Amino acid sequence: MSSIFILNVFGYYIDIIGGRCQIAAMAQREKFHHGDLRHTLIEAGHSVLNEGGVDQLSLRDLSTRAGVSQSAPYRHFKNKEALLQELIDGGLHELMLAYQEAADLAASPKERLRRACHAYLAFAADRPGLFQLVFESNGKFSATSISSSDDSPSFVLFVKMVAAAAPGLPEDKRLEAASACWSVIHGFASLKSHGEFPKEVDETSLQINVVDIAIAAIRQIV
């Protein structure tokens, strides 16, 4: 007698004939057996963020994109919020690496800070959906307060670069100076990511000037 297979809710084919109750994992489960699915879901999440923003992101849609059952993502992420937090943490780590690269340059402190500012703007331009999730989302998944706290490695490093670029700055003013510098470049990044600049504006030239203004701003803190 031939076997009959049904697909259960967990994405497995179950052989219900012959008393064997044999469970065969789906091909996609084998494909992602070594954790590839987690990485695939994160990359798919980045794609959705860039295409339509955080409101368009769902684990159901990501499972379709990954070609797995709708239950499969839950083996890696408890819910959508857990995936969003993973994306935020990854974004802040990516920014930290960019700052560290700038800090390690064989250049003057001012030039290292300049490169860090441009790295921030490159992050916003290259990862617009992620940038908006990390710094502009409303509610508990807005990471703005996280990134500006003393507990954020990326902001701590940014503050150190600001202090090095302005050696006469009082120690109790360093955080304020770094916040002023960040405010300027973040404003540019946010406006650019939303396409708010007039078409006639040369954004490349404007970015160079904005970074210079941001660096100059730290010297206005007294």
URWOQUI-V120211 format. One record per residue. N is the residue number from 1. RES is the residue in one letter. SS is DSSP state (H for helix, E for strand, - for the rest). Layout:
((N;RES;SS) (N;RES;SS))
//
This chain:
((1;M;-) (2;S;-) (3;S;-) (4;I;-) (5;F;E) (6;I;E) (7;L;E) (8;N;-) (9;V;-) (10;F;-) (11;G;-) (12;Y;E) (13;Y;E) (14;I;E) (15;D;E) (16;I;-) (17;I;-) (18;G;-) (19;G;-) (20;R;-) (21;C;-) (22;Q;-) (23;I;E) (24;A;E) (25;A;E) (26;M;-) (27;A;H) (28;Q;H) (29;R;H) (30;E;H) (31;K;H) (32;F;-) (33;H;-) (34;H;-) (35;G;-) (36;D;H) (37;L;H) (38;R;H) (39;H;H) (40;T;H) (41;L;H) (42;I;H) (43;E;H) (44;A;H) (45;G;H) (46;H;H) (47;S;H) (48;V;H) (49;L;H) (50;N;H) (51;E;H) (52;G;H) (53;G;-) (54;V;H) (55;D;H) (56;Q;H) (57;L;-) (58;S;-) (59;L;H) (60;R;H) (61;D;H) (62;L;H) (63;S;H) (64;T;H) (65;R;H) (66;A;H) (67;G;-) (68;V;-) (69;S;-) (70;Q;-) (71;S;-) (72;A;H) (73;P;H) (74;Y;H) (75;R;H) (76;H;-) (77;F;-) (78;K;-) (79;N;-) (80;K;H) (81;E;H) (82;A;H) (83;L;H) (84;L;H) (85;Q;H) (86;E;H) (87;L;H) (88;I;H) (89;D;H) (90;G;H) (91;G;H) (92;L;H) (93;H;H) (94;E;H) (95;L;H) (96;M;H) (97;L;H) (98;A;H) (99;Y;H) (100;Q;H) (101;E;H) (102;A;H) (103;A;H) (104;D;-) (105;L;-) (106;A;-) (107;A;-) (108;S;-) (109;P;H) (110;K;H) (111;E;H) (112;R;H) (113;L;H) (114;R;H) (115;R;H) (116;A;H) (117;C;H) (118;H;H) (119;A;H) (120;Y;H) (121;L;H) (122;A;H) (123;F;H) (124;A;H) (125;A;H) (126;D;H) (127;R;-) (128;P;H) (129;G;H) (130;L;H) (131;F;H) (132;Q;H) (133;L;H) (134;V;H) (135;F;H) (136;E;H) (137;S;-) (138;N;-) (139;G;H) (140;K;H) (141;F;H) (142;S;-) (143;A;-) (144;T;H) (145;S;H) (146;I;H) (147;S;H) (148;S;-) (149;S;-) (150;D;-) (151;D;-) (152;S;-) (153;P;H) (154;S;H) (155;F;H) (156;V;H) (157;L;H) (158;F;H) (159;V;H) (160;K;H) (161;M;H) (162;V;H) (163;A;H) (164;A;H) (165;A;H) (166;A;-) (167;P;-) (168;G;-) (169;L;-) (170;P;-) (171;E;H) (172;D;H) (173;K;H) (174;R;H) (175;L;H) (176;E;H) (177;A;H) (178;A;H) (179;S;H) (180;A;H) (181;C;H) (182;W;H) (183;S;H) (184;V;H) (185;I;H) (186;H;H) (187;G;H) (188;F;H) (189;A;H) (190;S;H) (191;L;H) (192;K;H) (193;S;H) (194;H;-) (195;G;-) (196;E;-) (197;F;-) (198;P;-) (199;K;-) (200;E;-) (201;V;-) (202;D;-) (203;E;H) (204;T;H) (205;S;H) (206;L;H) (207;Q;H) (208;I;H) (209;N;H) (210;V;H) (211;V;H) (212;D;H) (213;I;H) (214;A;H) (215;I;H) (216;A;H) (217;A;H) (218;I;H) (219;R;H) (220;Q;H) (221;I;-) (222;V;-))
//
